[in-house]
Amino acid sequence: MQKVPTFRKGGVHPDDNKVFSRSQSIERLPMPGELLVALSQHLGAPAKAIKAKGDTVVRGEKIGEAAGFISADVHSPVSGTIKEIRKVTLANSVVCDAFVIIPDEIQPELSGNTEDWKTTSSSDLLAKIKDLGIVGMGGATFPAHVKFSIPKDKKVEAFVVNGVECEPYLTADYRVMLEKGEQAIEGAMIAAKIIGAERIIIGVELNKPDAIEHLRTLITQKGYPIEVMGLKMKYPQGDEKQLLKATINREIPSGKLPLDVGAVVANIGTCNAIYEAIVLGKSLYERVISVTGECIANPKNVLAPVGTKVSDLLAFCGGFKSEPEKLVSGGPMMGFSFFDVETPITKGSSGLLALAPQKKVRQTACLNCGRCVAACPIGLMPAKLYRYITHGEYEMAMQTSLMDCKECGCCSFVCPAHLPLVHTMKTGKKLGRKKK
């Protein structure tokens, strides 16, 4: 019997809770009355505003310019008028400037023109991805043009597309594979051309058999040299380190990148955005987001403009059927808890969760049981790091590979003492950097 591919070290198996929204086809959100388009919705330096209060903007027009090497352009999701520029706090606690845009009643349609990427040079394709603000759609929001800029001394043997979506509740990528699969696999081909990849693999967990079959059928019809690999259900298989171990059996050394082992990883949603940018000339100004959880009246997968307020998404999904204990942006394992429903979504907003109250648990002293060590997919010793950080020994924590922690939450998930392990790791990283 053939073993199902997965990563070897650690990992956990939380209930996937995808039943709430997995059968819900993507629905377009009706145009909101106001959008808050943040200038910091990507990893790196915030974009620099190139529009001012009172200016009119056209859908897809650049309104924020990348302010550094690791930065990304921001585009208007609507045609309308800039009411003001003001500070907003995003779900991840980042405070930045945002355009407050009032949409026009009539919005222009996308032009029906398409471009043939096969006759376009890799450098021109890369420049277009940069100009249209494409970033990683899996949550990390790393600028795609930076990731796809391959140094001359490096070679990409494998381009691995992340269709895993291992976070509980989230089904946005799943619906993209089912409903926009043809565009996504063409986007993967475009990305592979840019980076010069020798092999293309799409990794999908086996709890999405219909998505696996659908992608394989499309690939056969198109004759694309893409392999769809069914993976064992295991969290955090969507992390690039674990995904590369599962798909091509390569481990990224501490402090290194996928490129150092001859690979590049991109999310399936990113591939769809690349297709729309290159073929349709569409900047990244909207995305699919799962609005779900036990407390949502009508869970849905929503195609919403970037800058949509959480309150508008909740209203579209019928509001709350019961009072949630918390709102989470992203997934429950690595997402961000927040409280303000006026918070806008960004390019990296994969989910909006309204979670039911949980059974209250009591935190106790560490039991030295070793479960956190067994669960850590990186092979760290979370309990030891926890002790260092809580005792203020930040340098010792840094020397004990604290920066290798991916903040996946596996340690907290299995801890019988209910210690806030992953939150302590985040704090330790911040304080450890300051001590340097």
C-alpha positions in Angstrom: 0.0 0.0 0.0 1.4 3.4 -1.1 2.0 5.9 1.7 0.2 9.2 1.4 2.8 12.1 1.2 3.1 14.4 4.2 5.8 16.0 6.2 7.5 13.7 8.8 8.1 15.8 11.9 5.3 17.0 14.3 2.0 18.4 13.2 -1.6 18.1 14.6 -5.1 17.1 13.4 -7.6 19.8 14.4 -11.2 19.4 13.3 -11.4 21.0 9.9 -14.9 22.6 10.4 -15.1 23.3 6.7 -18.6 22.0 6.5 -20.0 25.5 7.1 -18.9 27.0 3.8 -17.3 24.3 1.6 -20.5 23.9 -0.5 -21.1 27.6 -0.8 -20.2 28.9 -4.3 -18.3 32.2 -4.6 -20.7 35.1 -4.4 -19.8 38.7 -5.4 -20.4 41.2 -2.6 -22.8 44.1 -3.6 -20.9 47.3 -3.8 -20.4 48.8 -0.3 -21.1 52.4 0.4 -17.5 53.1 1.6 -14.2 51.4 1.3 -11.1 51.7 3.5 -8.1 50.8 1.3 -5.0 50.4 3.4 -1.5 51.3 2.2 0.0 48.5 4.2 -1.6 45.3 3.1 1.5 43.4 2.1 4.7 42.3 3.8 7.3 45.1 3.9 7.2 48.8 3.7 3.8 50.5 3.3 3.0 51.9 -0.1 3.3 55.7 -0.6 0.1 57.5 -1.4 0.0 59.0 -4.9 -3.5 60.3 -4.7 -5.0 62.9 -2.4 -8.3 63.9 -0.7 -10.9 64.9 -3.3 -9.3 63.0 -6.2 -11.4 60.8 -8.4 -10.1 57.3 -9.1 -10.9 54.6 -11.6 -11.2 50.9 -10.7 -7.8 49.2 -11.0 -5.9 52.5 -11.0 -2.7 52.7 -8.9 -3.2 54.8 -5.8 -0.3 53.7 -3.7 3.3 53.2 -4.9 5.7 50.6 -3.5 8.1 52.4 -1.1 11.0 49.9 -1.1 12.3 46.7 -2.5 10.0 44.6 -0.4 6.7 46.5 -0.9 3.8 46.4 -3.3 1.6 48.8 -5.3 -1.9 49.4 -4.1 -4.8 49.9 -6.6 -8.3 51.3 -6.2 -11.0 48.5 -6.1 -13.7 50.9 -7.4 -14.3 54.0 -9.5 -15.1 56.8 -7.1 -13.9 59.7 -5.0 -11.4 59.8 -2.2 -13.2 61.2 0.8 -10.2 61.4 3.0 -7.0 59.7 4.0 -6.9 58.5 7.6 -5.3 56.1 10.0 -6.8 52.6 10.4 -5.9 49.7 12.5 -5.9 46.4 10.6 -6.8 43.0 12.0 -3.1 42.2 12.6 -2.8 45.4 14.7 -0.8 47.2 12.0 -1.7 50.9 12.1 -1.4 52.6 8.7 -2.9 55.3 6.4 -5.9 54.3 4.3 -7.9 55.9 1.5 -11.6 56.3 2.3 -13.2 55.9 -1.1 -16.9 56.5 -1.9 -17.8 54.4 -5.0 -19.6 55.8 -8.0 -23.1 54.4 -8.6 -22.0 53.0 -12.0 -18.9 50.9 -12.1 -17.1 50.2 -15.5 -16.8 46.7 -16.7 -13.4 45.0 -17.3 -12.3 45.2 -20.9 -12.7 41.9 -22.7 -9.2 42.1 -24.1 -6.8 39.3 -23.3 -3.1 38.9 -23.8 -1.0 35.9 -24.9 1.6 35.3 -22.2 3.4 32.6 -24.2 4.9 35.2 -26.5 5.9 37.6 -23.7 9.3 37.5 -22.1 9.8 36.5 -18.5 11.1 39.9 -17.6 8.1 41.6 -19.0 5.7 39.2 -17.2 7.6 39.9 -14.0 7.3 43.7 -14.5 3.6 43.4 -15.1 3.1 41.4 -11.9 4.9 44.1 -10.0 2.9 46.9 -11.6 -0.4 45.2 -10.8 0.4 44.7 -7.1 0.4 40.9 -6.9 1.2 39.5 -3.5 0.9 36.1 -1.8 -2.8 35.4 -1.2 -2.3 32.7 1.4 -1.9 35.2 4.2 1.8 36.1 4.2 1.3 38.7 1.4 4.9 38.6 0.3 5.3 40.7 -2.9 5.2 38.2 -5.8 7.7 40.1 -8.0 10.3 39.8 -5.2 9.7 36.1 -4.7 9.9 35.5 -8.5 13.1 37.5 -9.0 15.5 34.5 -9.2 19.2 35.4 -8.8 21.4 34.3 -11.7 23.3 31.8 -9.5 20.1 30.0 -8.5 18.0 27.4 -10.3 14.4 26.5 -9.7 13.9 22.8 -10.0 10.3 22.7 -8.6 7.5 25.2 -8.5 5.1 24.0 -5.8 1.6 25.5 -5.7 -0.1 25.5 -2.3 -3.7 24.2 -2.6 -3.5 22.7 0.9 -5.7 25.1 2.8 -5.0 23.2 6.1 -6.4 25.9 8.4 -9.8 24.9 9.9 -12.9 26.6 8.6 -11.3 28.2 5.5 -12.6 27.1 2.1 -11.8 30.1 -0.2 -8.9 28.3 -1.9 -11.0 25.2 -2.3 -13.7 27.2 -4.1 -11.1 28.9 -6.3 -9.8 25.5 -7.3 -13.3 24.3 -8.2 -14.6 27.5 -9.8 -11.5 29.2 -11.2 -9.3 26.1 -11.6 -8.7 26.7 -15.3 -7.4 30.2 -14.6 -5.4 29.1 -11.6 -3.5 26.4 -13.5 -2.7 28.8 -16.3 -1.5 31.2 -13.7 0.8 28.5 -12.4 2.2 28.0 -15.9 2.8 31.7 -16.2 4.6 31.8 -12.8 6.7 28.7 -13.9 7.8 30.5 -17.0 8.9 33.6 -15.1 11.0 31.6 -12.6 12.2 28.9 -15.1 10.8 26.0 -13.1 11.6 22.5 -14.4 8.7 20.8 -12.6 5.3 22.1 -11.4 3.4 20.4 -8.5 0.1 21.4 -7.0 -0.3 20.0 -3.4 -3.9 19.5 -2.2 -5.0 17.7 0.9 -7.1 14.6 0.5 -10.2 16.2 2.2 -10.7 17.9 -1.2 -11.0 14.9 -3.6 -13.3 16.8 -6.0 -10.8 19.6 -6.3 -8.0 17.2 -7.0 -10.0 15.4 -9.7 -11.2 18.7 -11.2 -7.6 20.0 -11.5 -6.3 16.8 -12.9 -9.1 16.8 -15.6 -8.3 20.4 -16.6 -4.6 19.7 -16.7 -5.1 16.7 -19.0 -7.4 18.7 -21.3 -4.8 21.5 -21.5 -1.9 19.2 -21.8 0.0 21.1 -19.1 3.1 19.5 -17.5 1.6 19.9 -14.0 1.3 17.2 -11.3 -1.5 17.3 -8.7 -0.3 15.6 -5.6 -2.9 14.4 -3.0 -1.5 15.0 0.5 -2.3 13.5 3.9 -4.6 15.8 6.1 -2.2 17.3 8.6 -1.7 20.8 10.0 0.5 22.9 9.2 1.0 21.3 5.8 0.3 24.6 4.1 3.5 26.1 5.5 6.2 26.1 2.8 8.7 24.1 4.8 6.2 21.3 5.5 4.8 21.5 2.0 8.2 21.1 0.4 9.0 18.1 2.6 5.7 16.5 1.6 5.9 17.1 -2.1 9.6 17.0 -3.1 11.1 15.6 0.1 13.5 18.5 0.7 14.1 20.3 4.0 14.9 24.0 4.2 17.8 24.6 6.6 17.4 27.0 9.4 17.6 30.6 8.2 17.3 29.6 4.5 14.6 30.0 1.9 12.8 27.5 -0.5 15.1 28.8 -3.2 18.1 27.5 -1.3 16.8 23.9 -2.0 15.8 24.7 -5.6 12.1 25.4 -5.1 9.6 28.3 -5.1 6.2 28.1 -3.4 3.0 30.1 -4.2 -0.6 29.9 -3.1 -3.3 28.7 -5.6 -5.1 32.0 -5.1 -1.9 33.8 -6.1 -1.7 31.8 -9.3 -5.3 32.9 -10.1 -4.3 36.5 -9.4 -1.3 36.1 -11.7 -3.6 34.8 -14.5 -5.9 37.8 -14.0 -3.0 40.2 -14.0 -1.2 38.9 -17.1 -4.1 37.7 -19.3 -6.8 40.2 -18.2 -4.7 43.1 -17.2 -6.4 43.2 -13.8 -4.7 44.6 -10.7 -5.1 42.9 -7.4 -8.1 44.8 -5.9 -10.5 42.1 -4.9 -10.2 38.6 -3.4 -12.2 35.6 -2.3 -12.7 35.4 1.5 -14.5 32.7 3.6 -17.0 34.3 6.0 -17.8 31.4 8.3 -17.9 30.0 11.8 -20.6 28.7 14.1 -22.1 32.2 14.7 -22.5 33.3 11.1 -26.1 33.1 9.9 -25.3 32.3 6.3 -21.6 31.3 5.8 -20.4 32.1 2.4 -17.3 32.5 0.2 -17.4 36.1 -0.9 -15.6 37.9 -3.7 -15.1 41.3 -2.1 -13.2 44.4 -3.0 -10.0 45.0 -0.9 -11.0 47.7 1.7 -14.4 46.2 2.4 -15.4 46.7 6.1 -16.1 43.6 8.1 -19.5 45.0 9.0 -20.5 44.9 5.3 -19.3 41.3 4.9 -21.3 40.3 8.0 -24.4 42.0 6.8 -24.1 40.2 3.4 -24.0 36.9 5.3 -27.0 37.6 7.4 -25.1 38.8 10.5 -24.8 36.7 13.6 -27.2 33.9 14.5 -25.6 33.9 18.0 -23.2 36.1 19.8 -19.6 35.2 18.9 -16.9 34.9 21.5 -14.3 36.3 19.1 -13.8 37.5 15.5 -10.8 36.2 13.7 -9.1 37.3 10.5 -7.6 34.3 8.8 -7.8 30.8 10.3 -8.2 29.9 14.0 -4.6 28.6 14.3 -2.6 31.5 12.8 -5.2 34.2 12.4 -5.6 37.4 14.3 -8.4 38.1 16.8 -9.9 41.5 16.6 -13.1 43.3 17.8 -13.8 46.3 15.5 -16.3 45.5 12.7 -15.2 48.6 10.9 -11.8 46.9 10.2 -11.2 46.6 6.5 -10.0 43.5 4.7 -6.7 43.4 2.8 -5.1 41.4 0.0 -4.2 38.8 2.6 -7.6 38.3 4.2 -8.4 34.7 3.5 -11.1 34.3 6.1 -13.4 36.1 8.6 -14.5 33.8 11.4 -17.1 34.3 14.1 -16.4 31.7 16.7 -18.7 30.4 19.3 -17.8 30.6 23.0 -15.4 27.9 24.1 -15.3 25.9 27.3 -13.3 27.8 29.8 -10.0 26.1 30.8 -7.6 26.8 33.6 -4.0 27.4 33.0 -1.6 25.4 35.1 2.1 25.0 35.5 4.0 23.2 32.7 3.7 19.4 33.2 7.0 18.6 31.3 5.0 16.1 29.2 6.8 16.8 26.0 3.7 17.0 23.8 4.7 20.4 22.5 8.0 19.0 21.4 6.3 16.1 19.6 3.9 18.4 17.9 6.4 21.1 16.7 6.9 20.7 12.9 10.2 22.5 13.1 11.6 20.3 15.9 11.9 23.1 18.5 11.4 22.7 22.3 8.5 25.1 23.0 8.4 24.5 26.7 12.1 25.4 27.1 11.6 28.5 24.9 8.6 29.5 27.0 10.6 29.3 30.2 13.4 31.4 28.8 11.0 34.1 27.5 8.9 34.3 30.7 12.1 34.6 32.7 13.4 37.4 30.5 16.2 35.4 29.0 15.6 36.6 25.5 19.2 36.0 24.3 19.1 32.4 25.4 15.8 32.0 23.6 17.2 33.4 20.4 20.2 31.1 20.7 17.8 28.2 21.1 16.3 28.8 17.6 13.4 31.0 18.6 13.4 32.7 15.2 12.8 29.3 13.5 9.3 29.2 15.1 6.6 29.6 12.5 3.9 30.5 15.0 1.7 27.8 13.7 0.1 27.1 17.1 0.6 23.4 17.2 2.3 23.6 20.6 -0.6 25.6 22.1 -3.1 23.2 20.5 -1.7 20.1 22.3 -0.6 21.7 25.6 -2.6 20.1 28.5 -1.5 22.9 30.8 -3.1 25.4 28.4 0.0 27.6 28.4 -0.1 30.6 25.9 3.0 29.1 24.1 2.6 30.6 20.6 1.7 34.1 22.0 4.8 33.9 24.2 6.9 33.0 21.2 5.6 36.1 19.3 6.4 38.3 22.3 9.9 36.7 22.7 10.7 37.4 19.1 9.9 41.1 19.4 11.8 41.5 22.6 14.7 39.4 21.4 15.1 41.6 18.3 15.1 44.7 20.5 17.9 43.3 22.7 20.2 42.8 19.7 
